[in-house]
């Protein structure tokens, strides 16, 4: 893992990270993460992504599977699945840094037509491997673009495409090939997931989601749970609660307004379900976050 990539991510994240340690970039899907102390447990429903860890350590759990990874390794999440994660090693003297890229399914579809490789394998939606040198090199050149705003709009898309190519060709390739196969179950469920994300605050209509996925309602339920580990209703509920938590912690929204904004009609129900997911009621969660800020 080149030290130059860590240096670039450090420089960018130290300046741009928000109070949650997230430093968004003008490159679609690319985010730098910084933490100066071990974190509490974080619940998320991730989009398909690759996270390149550059400094520090992190633990990620999906269902009964727990993975620890550190510098030189990358985490692949190849489906929209709920995870519980925790930064386990970080300090003021040596902060945690990682670079996260959300996978672009349209780019993967395009590349899959051109790449002739092994058949997609069912290796599970979460895995860790050593970061391929070609992937790290493409990430390095993407980060360099952030310091060259004139070149950014000209070169950004082709470098993103190159990074997806090396991911498909490298150690994580067999795990993400299904995302690029037109009309695969992964692709069909991804269309339904995108619809849930777009309308997560509205009532869930299974028949409409099944139609989006091109499946019968019973087949849709079966494949949705197999890929995401949740039912559609559970998936929507976690999205709502995670978005409400983001609104309260990052934007300072009140409990009532956050609950209503994500589709809850009962604040007491919101409070109960929030406590079950995050392990503490929203008011206490906000106070703890303020003390740690």
Buried (B, 14 or more C-beta within 10 A) or exposed (E): BEEEBBBBBBBBBBEBBEEBBBBEBEBEBBBBBBBBEBBEEBBBBBBBBBBBBBBBBBBBBBEEEEBEBBBEBBBBBBBBBBBBBBBBBBEEEEBBBBBBBBBBBEBBBBBBEEBEEEEBEEBBBBBBBBBBEBBBBBBBBBBBBBEEEEEBEEBBEEBBBBBBBBBBBBBBBBBBBBBBBEEBBBBBBBEBBBBBBEBBBEEBEBEEBBBBBEBEEEBBBEBBBEBBBBBBEBBBBBBBBBBBBBBBBEEEBEBEBBBBBBBBEEBEEBBEBBBEBBEBBBEEBBEEBEEEE
